[in-house]
Amino acid sequence: MDTWNYLEYAAWALSALFGVLMLIDLVRIDTTYDNELLISSREGEIEATAERHEI
């Protein structure tokens, strides 16, 4: 095998890793936030709910 084959395998491995990370992020976001909040058009609404402090 030459260098190009190793680079090709490395590229496929990175592609698979990024795909898995995207799926993990999808599940984490889907379980953390309500769907109505995610599709809302108000900017900063997620940050605002995360930063609400009650005294």
N, C-alpha and C positions, 0 to 999 in steps of 0.2 A: 504494500500500500504506500502511496506517496502522500505528500503533505496536503494535497487538495482533498483527498478522501478524508483525512483526519479533520480538516476544516469543515468539510461538509457534515460529518457526524457531529461535530461540535455545534454547528449551526442548528441542526435538527434537535439536539439535546436542549439548547437554549430556547428554541421555539416551544418545545414540549414543556419546559420549566415555566416559561411565561404563560402558557395556556393554563397550566395548573394553578399558578398564582392568580390569574384572572378569575378562575372558577372559585377559588377560596375567597377572593374579595367579593365576588357576586353573592355567595352564600352569607358572608359576614354582614354585608350591607343589607341584604334582604331580610335577615333576621333581626337586625338592629333597628331599622327605620320602617315606619308604616308606609305602605304604597302610596297613600294620598299625599304624604309629605314629600316623597321622592318625585312625584309627578307635578307638584305645585310649581307655579311660575314665579313665586316670590323669591328673590335673591336673598341669601343669607338666612333663610328660615331655619335651616338645619343647624347652623352655627348659633342662632339665637336660642333655639331650644336647648342646645347643649350647654350654653353659657348662662342660663337663667339661674339666678341665685335668690333664694328666699330667706328673709331674715325673720 
